[in-house]
Amino acid sequence: MDIWQIILTILIVLVALGVVLYFLGKKAQTKMDQQQSLINQYKTTTPIFVIDKKKEKITNANLPKSVIEQFPKWARFRKMPLVKAKIGPQITTLICDNKIFKQIPVKKVIKADIAGLYIVSIKSVKK
């Protein structure tokens, strides 16, 4: 009888954990969909000259303080792929995805989709 109570308790805890994880995953998915729709709404295709690219902490990057404060605390100390690029007359630090980071050539002009300070995708590379 004692073993059955332990098994039943473990089973109830596992079911409760599964339900909590399901709802957290569903909430995270809706948040990600909203962010993706905002990115798609505000992205523009721009030619940029890539000066340098490196993986560095956001706090060490040359980003505005307001941008750094918007990042979650756990992401501030994680190394992120950063691209230093010249957009028009201005030199800016941009953030991108790891997949895109590997495709970006250094010291070349590329056409990229940019939403704010985030490189969404690369259209073409000019020689």
Backbone torsions as a table, in degrees:
resi	resn	phi	psi	omega
1	MET	NA	-36.1	-177.9
2	ASP	-68.6	-39.0	179.5
3	ILE	-65.9	-38.4	-179.5
4	TRP	-66.0	-33.9	177.9
5	GLN	-68.1	-39.0	178.2
6	ILE	-66.2	-45.3	179.2
7	ILE	-62.7	-42.2	179.1
8	LEU	-64.8	-40.7	178.1
9	THR	-63.7	-44.7	178.9
10	ILE	-63.3	-40.7	179.4
11	LEU	-63.8	-42.5	178.7
12	ILE	-64.6	-42.1	178.5
13	VAL	-63.5	-42.7	179.3
14	LEU	-64.3	-40.9	178.0
15	VAL	-65.3	-43.4	178.6
16	ALA	-62.9	-41.5	177.6
17	LEU	-63.2	-41.3	177.4
18	GLY	-62.1	-42.0	178.9
19	VAL	-64.9	-43.9	179.1
20	VAL	-62.5	-45.0	179.2
21	LEU	-64.4	-36.1	177.8
22	TYR	-61.3	-47.8	-178.0
23	PHE	-70.8	-34.9	175.4
24	LEU	-65.3	-40.4	177.6
25	GLY	-65.0	-39.6	179.2
26	LYS	-66.1	-40.2	178.5
27	LYS	-66.0	-42.5	179.0
28	ALA	-64.7	-37.1	179.6
29	GLN	-66.2	-41.9	179.0
30	THR	-66.7	-37.6	177.6
31	LYS	-65.0	-40.9	179.0
32	MET	-66.2	-38.6	177.1
33	ASP	-63.6	-40.3	178.1
34	GLN	-64.5	-43.4	179.4
35	GLN	-64.8	-39.4	179.3
36	GLN	-66.1	-37.4	178.2
37	SER	-68.2	-36.1	175.6
38	LEU	-65.0	-41.5	179.0
39	ILE	-62.5	-45.9	179.5
40	ASN	-64.6	-32.2	-179.0
41	GLN	-70.9	-37.2	-173.2
42	TYR	-105.0	7.1	-177.9
43	LYS	-78.7	142.4	177.3
44	THR	-131.9	147.4	178.2
45	THR	-90.9	123.5	-175.8
46	THR	-137.9	141.7	171.4
47	PRO	-79.5	130.6	179.1
48	ILE	-130.3	149.0	174.9
49	PHE	-103.0	115.8	-177.4
50	VAL	-80.3	117.3	179.4
51	ILE	-87.0	-47.8	-175.7
52	ASP	-155.8	154.8	173.3
53	LYS	-140.8	139.8	179.6
54	LYS	-162.0	160.6	174.9
55	LYS	-97.9	122.5	-174.4
56	GLU	-150.0	160.8	176.3
57	LYS	-70.1	145.2	-179.1
58	ILE	-61.6	-35.6	-178.0
59	THR	-67.4	-25.9	178.8
60	ASN	-88.8	-12.6	-177.7
61	ALA	-76.5	162.0	179.9
62	ASN	-88.9	63.1	180.0
63	LEU	-110.8	151.6	176.9
64	PRO	-59.7	149.4	-177.7
65	LYS	-61.5	-34.8	-179.8
66	SER	-65.8	-33.3	178.2
67	VAL	-70.3	-42.6	-179.7
68	ILE	-63.9	-37.8	-179.5
69	GLU	-68.2	-24.9	-179.6
70	GLN	-77.1	-18.2	178.2
71	PHE	-72.8	146.2	173.6
72	PRO	-62.6	152.9	-176.2
73	LYS	-60.5	-36.4	-179.5
74	TRP	-68.8	-27.2	-178.0
75	ALA	-84.8	-16.8	-178.5
76	ARG	-67.8	-28.7	-176.2
77	PHE	-103.5	5.8	178.0
78	ARG	-94.3	144.1	178.2
79	LYS	-74.5	130.1	-178.3
80	MET	-119.0	150.7	176.1
81	PRO	-74.7	118.1	-178.0
82	LEU	-119.8	142.0	-179.9
83	VAL	-123.9	124.7	175.5
84	LYS	-94.6	118.8	-173.3
85	ALA	-138.0	156.4	176.4
86	LYS	-103.8	115.6	178.5
87	ILE	-112.2	106.0	-173.9
88	GLY	67.3	-131.3	179.3
89	PRO	-88.8	-3.5	-171.5
90	GLN	-105.8	137.4	175.6
91	ILE	-97.3	125.6	-176.1
92	THR	-132.5	156.3	172.7
93	THR	-100.5	126.3	-178.5
94	LEU	-116.3	154.7	178.6
95	ILE	-107.8	144.4	177.6
96	CYS	-145.2	175.0	179.4
97	ASP	-82.3	156.3	-179.8
98	ASN	-60.4	-39.5	-179.4
99	LYS	-63.5	-42.5	-179.9
100	ILE	-72.0	-36.6	-178.7
101	PHE	-57.4	-40.2	-179.1
102	LYS	-68.9	-26.6	-177.5
103	GLN	-86.2	-16.9	-173.9
104	ILE	-76.5	122.8	176.2
105	PRO	-84.5	148.5	179.6
106	VAL	-92.2	146.6	178.1
107	LYS	63.5	34.1	177.2
108	LYS	-137.3	158.1	175.9
109	VAL	-91.0	129.1	177.8
110	ILE	-127.4	154.6	171.1
111	LYS	-98.8	122.1	-175.5
112	ALA	-132.4	149.0	171.2
113	ASP	-84.9	122.4	-177.3
114	ILE	-124.0	133.7	173.9
115	ALA	-121.3	101.3	-177.0
116	GLY	70.0	-117.2	177.5
117	LEU	-106.1	18.3	-174.3
118	TYR	-116.3	125.2	175.3
119	ILE	-83.3	115.6	-176.8
120	VAL	-82.2	-49.7	-178.8
121	SER	-157.3	167.6	178.1
122	ILE	-111.4	128.1	179.5
123	LYS	-87.6	-55.1	-178.2
124	SER	-155.2	161.1	178.6
125	VAL	-115.3	126.1	176.7
126	LYS	-92.8	145.4	-178.7
127	LYS	-94.8	NA	NA
